Amino acid sequence: MIKLKINNKKNKFINLLIVIFSLTIVVILCMFLLDATGKINQGSFRVNDLVVSSTVDVVDNEVQKETTDATPKTEFNLSDLRLDVTQKNVISFLIAKTSDAEIAAINIDSIKINYPILTESMFIYQKEDNKIDLKTESIKLTLDKEDKDGQYLIKVNIDNFNCIKSAVIPEASTSIIYDGTIFNVLNTKISDVIFDIEFNLNITDSNGRTNICKVKLYLPNELLATNGISIINEVPGDFPFRIK
């Protein structure tokens, strides 16, 4: 009889532990599923569109061959060129207002980057005369906006400057195009110029609140090497604002 009572107490204790454990799992799952942090847009603004355009800029330099009267200069060959290649990216944000607040100030900070295999210098800027080397510490890039269809257009440029220098065109090449297909001509893998970057896009509204959009991108898209240019529409919902 005593033994039966002990077993009943033991069973009740085990059942209680099971109930507590089950409730704990349910609470954790609810917290996870209902957590809207970083998922639901907050504040005065919303990203309606985010487009990344990737191109290349090619500078050619012809090798000057020595000639004499006895050995006149032969005709020009593509292999005489030495190419410097810069990979360029433009990030375009189309921002919609979700309230009566206006934009008072815009900047980018908290920049983190994993550099590509092929890189010499990388710059971030909005205007050509205000380029900032991404190796600079504590970057805070002030941005301007444009009005477009009742929304705000904000552009950011990121250049991988001279990622390829003095490249020689293979002698078998009969023609080249100065676009992203140059990577294939030069037998360069597009993966060698792809990098990932993340930063905060900060918009201060007319009410004094700071709206922060965390941005993370992989640039350029692999289509650059096959199509010559890459234009990618990112998913706007992946870039919500939160209030600081």
PyMOL commands that set and color helices and strands:
alter all, ss='L'
color gray80, all
select helices_A, chain A and resi 2-34+78-80+128-130+182-185+190-192+223-227+236-238
alter helices_A, ss='H'
color red, helices_A
select strands_A, chain A and resi 45-62+81-97+103-114+121-125+132-133+141-142+146-148+151-168+195-205+210-219+230-234+241-243
alter strands_A, ss='S'
color yellow, strands_A
deselect
rebuild
show_as cartoon
